[in-house]
Amino acid sequence: MDVIKINGTPLPGNIVMYKGTIIDVDGNGAGTTETGITIRDVRRRNKNKIMLKLDGLTLKEFGNIMSAINSPSFTVTFFCGSYKTITCYAGDKNWEGYKVVSESKSRWRLEVNLIEY
């Protein structure tokens, strides 16, 4: 059973962190009424942010994932009680090459935030 897929492809490597949050995105119209009640201008409700950390990726696996998440948008199917498919963009991407000895023996780490549109 695959916990997460990008564009229908299961993520390779060792998933070290799989964490999510459901967020509301505020607009610019927040303020306070004359009676002191705070008003929030919520533009988007219940949007998902998935925080991933992958370890042990080969050079090819790392390249394939980076290519997929560098697109302006992509689909993500993930498990959070049940499977859900959303359209995302990639937020911050932190990567590290370790054991960079040769193309066949190198290993990579990747941390990325997948944010629902």
C-alpha positions as MATLAB code, in Angstrom:
seq = 'MDVIKINGTPLPGNIVMYKGTIIDVDGNGAGTTETGITIRDVRRRNKNKIMLKLDGLTLKEFGNIMSAINSPSFTVTFFCGSYKTITCYAGDKNWEGYKVVSESKSRWRLEVNLIEY';
ca = [
       0.000    0.000    0.000;
       1.472    3.324   -1.083;
       0.991    6.133    1.421;
       1.705    8.910   -1.080;
       1.944    9.274   -4.864;
       2.885   12.187   -7.108;
       1.197   12.167  -10.526;
       0.169    8.561   -9.861;
       3.716    7.351   -9.126;
       4.554    6.048   -5.625;
       7.444    7.851   -3.966;
      10.633    5.794   -3.768;
      13.179    5.777   -0.970;
      12.652    5.756    2.742;
       9.950    8.167    3.961;
      11.525    9.549    7.140;
       8.819   12.138    7.790;
       5.211   12.161    6.606;
       3.364   14.942    8.357;
       0.431   17.112    7.444;
      -1.616   20.039    8.525;
      -4.921   21.445    7.348;
      -4.746   25.198    6.900;
      -6.972   28.180    6.217;
      -5.472   30.855    3.990;
      -6.359   34.365    5.099;
      -6.923   37.286    2.771;
      -6.142   40.957    3.282;
      -9.556   41.909    4.649;
      -9.133   41.007    8.322;
     -10.045   43.650   10.845;
     -12.069   44.624   13.876;
     -15.662   45.851   14.034;
     -16.768   48.889   16.057;
     -17.815   46.541   18.864;
     -14.360   44.893   19.001;
     -15.163   41.658   17.198;
     -12.301   40.366   15.054;
     -13.228   39.451   11.492;
     -11.123   37.086    9.380;
     -11.169   37.214    5.615;
     -10.588   33.529    4.834;
      -9.861   32.995    1.163;
      -9.435   29.233    1.232;
     -10.526   26.760    3.915;
      -9.281   23.281    4.752;
      -6.295   23.196    2.417;
      -3.687   20.487    2.981;
       0.020   20.975    3.519;
       2.063   17.767    3.462;
       5.592   17.847    4.855;
       7.800   15.082    3.500;
      11.327   13.971    4.150;
      12.760   11.227    1.941;
      16.094    9.509    2.465;
      18.170    7.021    0.512;
      17.119    8.200   -2.945;
      19.228    7.185   -5.909;
      20.336    9.861   -8.358;
      17.621    8.785  -10.817;
      14.876    8.722   -8.155;
      15.947   12.152   -6.874;
      15.931   13.551  -10.421;
      12.491   12.105  -11.190;
      10.953   13.564   -8.023;
      12.559   16.982   -8.572;
      11.285   17.013  -12.152;
       7.730   16.229  -11.010;
       7.634   18.790   -8.193;
       9.234   21.569  -10.248;
       6.069   21.688  -12.359;
       3.720   24.583  -11.583;
       1.134   22.027  -10.388;
       0.879   18.271   -9.961;
      -1.473   15.751   -8.373;
      -0.794   14.159   -5.022;
      -2.676   11.159   -3.682;
      -2.079   10.712    0.026;
      -3.435    8.881    3.037;
      -4.920   10.739    6.000;
      -7.585    8.405    7.359;
      -8.626    7.726    3.773;
      -7.051    8.391    0.397;
      -7.474   11.839   -1.077;
      -6.212   13.303   -4.370;
      -5.397   17.012   -4.533;
      -3.615   19.440   -6.858;
      -0.461   20.868   -5.295;
       2.580   22.992   -5.773;
       5.907   22.461   -4.030;
       6.896   24.926   -1.334;
      10.399   24.924    0.099;
      12.647   22.184   -1.228;
      15.705   21.242    0.821;
      18.003   18.599   -0.600;
      21.297   17.020    0.298;
      23.582   14.702   -1.591;
      25.525   12.291    0.581;
      27.666    9.351   -0.394;
      28.225   11.209   -3.668;
      30.880    8.830   -4.943;
      29.515    7.856   -8.321;
      26.228    8.052  -10.176;
      25.267    4.496   -9.233;
      26.304    4.726   -5.574;
      25.206    8.245   -4.602;
      22.304    8.766   -2.226;
      20.128   11.832   -1.726;
      17.836   13.329    0.906;
      14.911   15.590    0.080;
      12.582   17.613    2.283;
       9.624   19.274    0.597;
       6.307   20.865    1.503;
       3.469   19.924   -0.839;
       0.792   22.619   -0.607;
      -2.720   22.256   -1.983;
      -3.954   24.918   -4.423;
];
